[in-house]
């Protein structure tokens, strides 16, 4: 059994996902945004990318499919506690 710990707070994880979504248009790909932000917060790009995917999946299951921008900042703020609360 492996022991893992989360060194990043819930707030940092939420903000990192929002930063990826806010800045992906300024980069050639979402992955590039993920790599840059992951380096800034001190996690692996794959971990941050998994958080972004989890936010997307939570969005899909919320039933709020009307917005073309799948994760607007308003939606993220409203749903981030539910999305990230199980990640301790």
CORNORCOR-V39289 format. One record per residue. N is the residue number from 1. SS is DSSP state (H for helix, E for strand, L for the rest). PHI is phi in degrees with one decimal (999 if undefined). OMEGA is omega in degrees with one decimal (* if undefined). Layout:
BEGIN
((N | SS | PHI | OMEGA) (N | SS | PHI | OMEGA))
END
This chain:
BEGIN
((1 | L | 999 | -179.2) (2 | L | -94.1 | 179.3) (3 | L | -106.2 | 177.8) (4 | L | -119.9 | 177.1) (5 | L | -131.7 | 175.7) (6 | L | -95.9 | 178.9) (7 | L | -88.9 | -179.5) (8 | L | -106.6 | -178.6) (9 | L | -70.8 | 177.3) (10 | H | -57.0 | -179.1) (11 | H | -63.9 | 179.4) (12 | H | -66.4 | 179.3) (13 | H | -63.3 | 178.6) (14 | H | -61.6 | -178.4) (15 | H | -64.8 | 179.2) (16 | H | -61.9 | 178.5) (17 | H | -63.9 | 178.7) (18 | H | -61.4 | 178.9) (19 | H | -62.8 | 177.7) (20 | H | -59.4 | -177.1) (21 | H | -68.1 | 179.8) (22 | H | -72.4 | -170.6) (23 | H | -105.5 | -175.9) (24 | H | -61.2 | 178.4) (25 | H | -71.7 | 179.3) (26 | H | -88.5 | -178.4) (27 | L | -119.6 | -178.9) (28 | L | -72.4 | 178.7) (29 | L | -156.5 | 175.1) (30 | H | -63.0 | -178.4) (31 | H | -59.9 | 178.4) (32 | H | -63.7 | 176.8) (33 | H | -61.7 | 179.1) (34 | H | -60.4 | -179.0) (35 | H | -61.8 | -178.7) (36 | H | -66.5 | -178.1) (37 | H | -71.5 | 177.4) (38 | H | -59.5 | 178.4) (39 | H | -63.6 | -179.1) (40 | H | -69.5 | -176.4) (41 | H | -95.1 | 175.4) (42 | L | 86.9 | 173.2) (43 | L | -127.3 | 179.0) (44 | L | -79.0 | 177.0) (45 | H | -58.4 | -179.7) (46 | H | -63.1 | 178.5) (47 | H | -62.8 | 179.1) (48 | H | -62.7 | 178.5) (49 | H | -61.9 | 176.1) (50 | H | -62.9 | 177.8) (51 | H | -63.4 | 179.3) (52 | H | -64.1 | 178.8) (53 | H | -62.9 | 179.9) (54 | H | -64.4 | 177.0) (55 | H | -63.3 | 178.8) (56 | H | -65.6 | 179.2) (57 | H | -62.6 | 177.2) (58 | H | -61.0 | 177.3) (59 | H | -61.7 | -179.6) (60 | H | -61.0 | -179.2) (61 | H | -78.9 | -179.7) (62 | H | -76.9 | -179.4) (63 | L | 83.3 | -178.7) (64 | L | -93.5 | -174.0) (65 | L | -97.8 | -173.3) (66 | L | -78.7 | -174.8) (67 | L | -84.2 | 176.7) (68 | L | -67.8 | 175.9) (69 | L | -90.0 | -168.1) (70 | L | -57.3 | -179.1) (71 | L | -138.0 | 175.7) (72 | L | -66.1 | -179.4) (73 | H | -60.1 | 178.3) (74 | H | -61.1 | -179.8) (75 | H | -63.4 | -179.6) (76 | H | -60.2 | -179.6) (77 | H | -62.8 | -177.7) (78 | H | -69.3 | -171.6) (79 | H | -109.4 | -173.8) (80 | H | -65.6 | -179.2) (81 | H | -61.8 | 178.8) (82 | H | -68.1 | -176.9) (83 | H | -67.1 | -170.5) (84 | H | -97.6 | -172.9) (85 | L | -63.4 | -179.9) (86 | L | -85.6 | -174.2) (87 | L | -99.7 | -176.6) (88 | L | -82.5 | *))
END
